[in-house]
Amino acid sequence: MPISTSDPLARSPEAFLKDTARSIGFDSVRITRADEPWAAGERLEAFVADGRHGQMEWMETTLERRKAPTAMWAGAKSAVVVALNYGPGIDPMELLAERSVGNISVYARGRDYHDLVKSRLKQLARAFVAETGAEVKVFVDTAPLMEKPLAAKAGMGWQGKHTNLVSRELGSWFFLGVMLTAAELRPDATETDHCGSCRACLDVCPTQAFPAPYQLDARRCISYLTIEHAGPIPREFRAAMGNRIYGCDDCLAVCPWNKFAEAASEAALHARAELKTPGLDELAALDDATFREVFSGSPIKRSGRTRFVRNVCVAIGNSGDARLVPSLLSLLDDEAADIRGAAIWALARLDPDRFEAEKAARMVEETDPCVMAEWEGAA
């Protein structure tokens, strides 16, 4: 049933939501129906059927729950989508030329956004429940709910050719959160796709992860490879990774709509000083305890030291900086096979003679087949 009020001067529940969300600190809030049919579920099903989700098995196991908001909660009638700007205020592409430092995706340079967005979303939910008595549930990225299609349906922006959401007001740099509610709220109008003939995001991708406009093959995406992919990075993508050690911003950074984006006002989302231009040698030296300490409160901690230092080794191999060879030598005996393998590949690129010398001394003791393949130079 639609929420009504006996006071003609009182704010509508929609106005209450939007005013409260902005007072809490969200940069945009939009509303859409959660119980209407949509094509997003079919697109997701095709994505998984084609295997483009790679090793993200959770997308397959939760597929039915992801296909529609009501599959998550049958009582959901409306979805309230909120956005929090994390604009960097600089061009993140500039760091790609500094090959001896690690390039971390803009969203991961500050505090973990999950905690910040969810905390504010819970504030909004409590206020809405106190005002209306309606049932609510909140979601920030970790639940099987498709936030981007919901945000597009609510008119917050449109899913660009890179499949990410683009806003005329916020550009590409913003986090999403969703509050589902049993209340029947008046939906906002959807937004028009303003990509036009532009294909900047498609053309800039270092690994050609877009088989067609509006389609992504995660298995080729550097964000997926550096964060979600377990095991050795496929050889065909290593050189293209450059110094990207956690995520990739290229397709977002080149979007022309970012000319309207502003730097984040939330201090917690500003880049930590030590993560702006971290030296690859310093990152390669992180043991597990130090890794956890350095990245406490950061989304990077979730991926774990093994994947992170594996990525650092690949970046060292791409650096062309022979001064980083000692960092690789210290990792040839690392407990993690993925790190050892990546260090071997990087050493072969930076110092072939040292690689051959180390190969003769170490390969006979190696037992992991993937690491042995790196010594042998096999794919």
N, C-alpha and C positions, 0 to 999 in steps of 0.2 A: 504494500500500500504506500502511496506517496506520503511523505511527511507534510503535515499541515500545521499551521499555527493560528490561534485565535486572535493574535495581536496583529493588526494590519500594518503596524509600523515596524514590526520585528523583521530582522534580516531573514531572507530565505535560507534554507540549509545549504544551498549552493554558495551563496554569498558568505555565509558563516565560515564554510570550509576554506574558501579562497582567502578571506581576510585573515583567518587564523593561521593558515599555512604560510602566508607571507610574513606575518608577525613572528613566527617561529624561525624564519630564516630561509625558507625555500624561495627559489627564484621564479618558479612557474608552477601552476597547478591547473589541471584540466580534468574534466569528468566525461565518462562514457558509459554506455551500457555494458554490463559484464555477461549478460545472458542472451545475447544475440548471436546467430550464426556468423562465422567469419572464415575467411580463406586461410588464415595463418596456420591453422592446424594441419591442413592439407599440405601446405608448403613445407612445414616441419617434417611431416611424414615422408615426403619425397626426399628431403635433405638426408634423413637418416637411412632411407632405403638405398640411396646412392653411396652410402658409406662415407659421406663428406664430413661426418662428425669425428672421424679418426678414432682415437682411443677414448673418447669421452663416452664410455659405456652408459653412464648415468642418463644421457640423453635418450638412449634406446630403452632402458629399463623404466624410465618415467614418461615415456612418450604419450601414453594415453592420458596421463594427468596433465601433461603440458598442452595438449591440443586445444583446450578451452578453459577459461577461468572457472566455469561451473564444474569442470572435472576435478578441480582443486577443492571447490566448496559449492555444493549444489544450491545452497541458499543465496549465493551472490547475485545481486541484481545490478549493482553499479560498481564502477571502478574509479577511484580517485588517484590520478597519477601526478606525482610531484617531481620536480627537477631541482638539482643543486649544482650551480655552476662551479667548475674547477678550472676555468680557463687559465693557461700558463702566463699570458701576458707577453710571451716571447715566441719566436718561431722555433719549435723544438727540432726542426730539420737541421738547424745550424750545427748541432752537436755531432751530427753524423760525420763531419769532416775531422773531428778530433779523435783520431783512431786509437789513441792510447788511453782513452777514458771510456767508461761504460755508459751506454745510453739506456736509461730506464724510462719506460713509458710515463708520460706526464701524470697520469692518474695515480701511479704508485710511488711518487716521490714524497708525498706527504703522509698524513695519518690515514689509516684504513677507513675508507669511505663507508663500508658496511656499518660500522659502529655508529658513525656520525649520522648517516641518513636514517638508520633504524631508530635511533634515539629520538630524533625529531619527529619521525613518522608516528611513533608511539605517543608522543605529546599531542599530535594532531588527532589521533584516534581517541585518546582519553577525553579531549575537549569535545569531540563530535558525539561521543557516547553520552557525556554529561548533558549536552545540549539537546539531543534527540532521542536517546535511549536505543538507538539502532545497533544491531550486531555488526561487528567489524573484525577484519583480520588484516595484518600488515605483512608486507613482503619486500625484501631488499635483495634481489639477485640470487640468493642461495636456494630459494624454493623453486619447484618446477612450475614457474609462471612466466609467460612470455611478455616481459615488460615493454619491449620496443614496439611490437604490434599494437599493444594496448595504448601506448603513448601516441602512436600515429592515429589510431582510431579516435582518440580523445582530442586530436587537433594540436598536440604540443609541437608537432613537426611532421616530417615524413621520413620514411626509410629510404636513404639515398642509394645510389648504385653500388656503394660499398656495404650495404645492408645495415649500416648504423643510422641512428636517428639524426636528422638535421633540423635545426630550428632557425627561423629567420631572425629571432631575437638573440639566441644563445650560441648560434653556430653549431659546432660539434662537441663542445667541451662541457658535458653535464652528466651527472649521475641521475638515475631514476629510482623511484620507490613507488609502491602501489599499496593502496588501502582498498580492499574489497569490503563492501557493505551490503546488508540486506535491504537497506533503504533504496527506494526508487527515486533517483535524482535526475534532474533535467540534464541531458547530455550536451556537451559543447559540439560545435561544428568541426568536422575534420578539416585538415589542411591539404592544400593542393601540392602535388609533387612539383618542385621548382628546379629540378636538376637540368631539365632541358637537354641540350645536345652535349653538355659538359661531360667529359670522361676523365678528368684529372685524377680522380681517386683510383680508377682502374689502371691507368697508364703508369702511375708512380709505383705500384706494388712491386717490390724487388723480386718476388717469387711467383708472380702471376697467379695469385690465389683466387682471382675472379674469372671463372670460366665464361661468364656472360654478365652483363649489367644486372644488378639486383640478385646475384648468386655468388655464394662464397663456398670455396672448398677449404675447410679448416685445415686439412692435412698439409696444405701449402702455405698457410698463414704463419708469419713469424710470431705473432702473439700466441697462437696455439703451440707452436714448436718450442718456444722458450718457457711456457708456463704449464701447459697441459700434457705435452708429449713426454712419456717416460722412455728411457733408453737412449741410445745414440741418436743424435740429430742426423737425418738422412744426408749423405754426402752432397747430394745435388743442391741442397739449400744452404750449406755452411758459408760459402763465400758471400752469398747474397745477404746473409745476416749482418755483415759488417760489424759494428760495435754495439748492436742491439742485444742487450743481455737480459731484458725483461720486458716483453711486449714490443709493440711497434705502433707509432703514431702517424706514419706516412700518409695513409689514405684519409685520415682526419685532418692532418695539418694542411694539406693542399686544397681543401674545400674552399671555394670562393666565399661561401656564406660566413666563414670565420672573420671576415672583415667587420662584421657587426658584433663579434664576441668581445667580451671584456674579461679582464683578469679576475680571478676568484676573490671575493671579498672575505670569505671564510679563512681565517689564519691557519686553521688546522689542515687545510688543503694546499697551502703553499709548500713548495719544495723545501725539504730539509736541506740545510747547507751541505751536508756530507753526501747527499744523493744527487746534487746538481751535476757535478763533473767528477765522479769517483774514479780514482786511478785503478786500472785493471790489475796492477801488481798488488795493490792493497786488497782488492776483492778476492784475488786468487789465494791470498794468505789466510782467509777466514777458515777457522775450524768450526765445528758444529756449535760449540758453546758461544763463540764470538759472533757467528752468523745470527744466532737467535737473539743475542743482545743487541746487535746493530739494527736488526730489523724488527725489534719488538714494536708492536702497534702498527706494523706496516703490512699491506697485503702480500708483500714479497715473502714474508715468513711462511706463508701457506705452501709455497712451492717446495720449500726445503733446500738445504745446502747443496745436495747432490746436483739437482737440476740447475741451480743458480751458478755454481762454480763450473759445471759443464759448459754453460753458456759463456762464462767468462773466458774459458780456455779457447772456445771458438773465436771469440772476439780478439784474443791475443794472436791467434793464428792469422787473423785478417788485418792486424795492426801494421805489419811491416816493420815493427820496432824490435830489433834484436836485443835491446836492453831488457826485454821481458822474458828472454829465454830462461834465466834462473827461476822465475816463477813457475815455468812449466816443469823444469827438472824436479822441483820439490813436490810436484803432483804426480809424477810417474809411479810413485809407490802409494798413492792414496788408497784408502780402503774401498772407495766406490769405483767400480769398474767403469761406469759412465764417465767419471772424471779422468781416470787413467787414459781411456780411449781418446777423449777429446784433447787431452794434453799431448798425446802422441801425434795426432793429426796436426795440431798447431806447431809442434816442434819441427815436423817435417817441412812445414811451410817457411818457418823462420830461419832454421839452421839445418839444412839437409845433412851436412857432415856430422854434426852432433847427433842427429837422429840415427844415422847409420851406426855410430859408435854405441849409442844407448841400446839400439836394437840388438846388437850382438851380445851385449851384456845382460839384457833383461828378458828377452823374448822366451828364452828356454825355461824361465821360471813362471811364465804366465799360464794361467789355466782357463781364463774366461775367453770363450770363442770370439766374442765381439772385439775384445781388446787385441787378441792375436791377429784378427783381421786388419786392425789398424796398423799393427807392426808390419804386416805383410803388404799393406797398401791395397787390400781387397775392398770391394764395396760391401 
